[in-house]
């Protein structure tokens, strides 16, 4: 855990007097733009550059930091030469920092306070990848609204979330932080999150500003290795990576964060075409762009900038408005303007964007409006926990359920709960846990014990997963030698009718800087699973993890597998709800699960290739040692009931320009319990000016059906749905033949065709 709070307190607290003082800027002018201009006109060049600097509030770092010491930061705050701080936590601490700035500086421009509120502030929700598995946009919005309220109760008014990087590589540790491999689903989640954080009105003191990050391409790091180069072509960039960012911009996200990686050799932070030309130009987005932590200065090791001053020049020309802990703007911007190397107009443009967000947040009216010490007492934490449990159970994905092992029958009298994560109260909190307390989650064991049912539960850890100290920044040491607990686990398994094995990944196996070349069950977990399976075949594997894992042996040998991700505060209760059938699982995978790590990057919306298949010999696109395709595909998830898809019909086989078609499909609950199904719609443009993926998600609908009930689900097929970035370098629908596919996952689909004419 980062130790921000304590360190912050010692820096910020106790420095200043307590007289409240509002901004000296008079808000007499109605229009925000006029206000922004009037403030800008009052500012010196030094003050303008100051607005473009963001300091870390503590000296505990997430990466290489600027060389500025505490005293110097404090001096700069007092002179009004800081635009924002991050990681300043608590109303007391943010208020002190704000006072330091407002009561001493000449210009009196309020600070904004940023923090990584990624999946909850105190009440922790499922990690974003897990929450996306719910395919429930209302849930995604609600957890963001709650996170915003809990953040603001601690003085934080800006989150560096949502992370909307498409990731197709399970090796990448940050895959847990996004919405997976699909552009459409990620775009929908992005908008839900932004609406949840920002509400309808950014100046409402119960909302916070959101950040669309990381712009752009960060999730496609080569080899899944964090911070690595990204080499994608323009079509992939426009069709796969950028749409969620466009959706975020259109939804009015207050800020963007650029990214550490290069794209085709150009660091994203220094990319004018992405930031100034596309985002600020073509998309006409009005917010400001914050750099990633030190990413401006990182253009030096990239081999793109000679020194910090050069890095500042490149970044400001490219359109990066605020330097997060990089020290480049502070080292270089004033000098660059004075030497005539950059136009002051560029600085003005950046500052106007920052001021605009501050005005919209209402900070000029009241710089202390997000620092309401009483708000904490109004936060309904108990209600938030209930919502956390509800969202957690919706995020669970049932991968396998042979012999109807699940839900657990009341006739089962003795259950052994085994595994290193069974009694773990910390891993469910996941990485990027904000102020989620260490060891504060309900464990699986506790969740089962909290529930009234007849079975007797025994528990054995079996093996430890990690060992030694665990922290946000340090590598996790995996236990590879201590097998001493295995005999006890085997004995308990032998003595039980049913075994629940809780295996997977530690919270600190995924997240930033946590890429892995191996994505199987780390340490001695597979050995434990095999030993237990020798004495008892009735195993439910509860898989707790932040990334798709390689679980081929388990998929072949274990009858029931439940993917529970890292579900947050209420984890164990939500898992018990599903295992005992109080909630019928409805989650669907937002990422493909591979058969082997060597298949990565693996994603359903792949290209067909010129050699998709060949029955006679090896010369087609495949691996000779493994079946093509995933172990579990994108969109997959079982239920305790079954769903039957009837014939798909289309209102016409011809779609003309500006027109629309209606696709209908009857879906029946063919089992004997009530259940929810995510009906998914995919499209394939058969011949186009640029090769198109074999299928792409274009819509989904959640339907709840009683046993035997049928509902007809409709999708409107519009021209908009057919558009892509093709040879014309515009978003356009091209005439020709299209395939539509409907079903409960990306592989089991029913198909219809139509023609689009222009
Ligand atoms: C991460 C960002 C995060 C920032 C601030 C960086 O290392 O890449 O996603 O917002 O740190 O903590």
Boltz pocket constraint, residues with backbone or C-beta under 6 A from the ligand:
constraints:
  - pocket:
      binder: B
      contacts: [[A, 62], [A, 63], [A, 116], [A, 160], [A, 213], [A, 292], [A, 293], [A, 512]]
      max_distance: 6.0
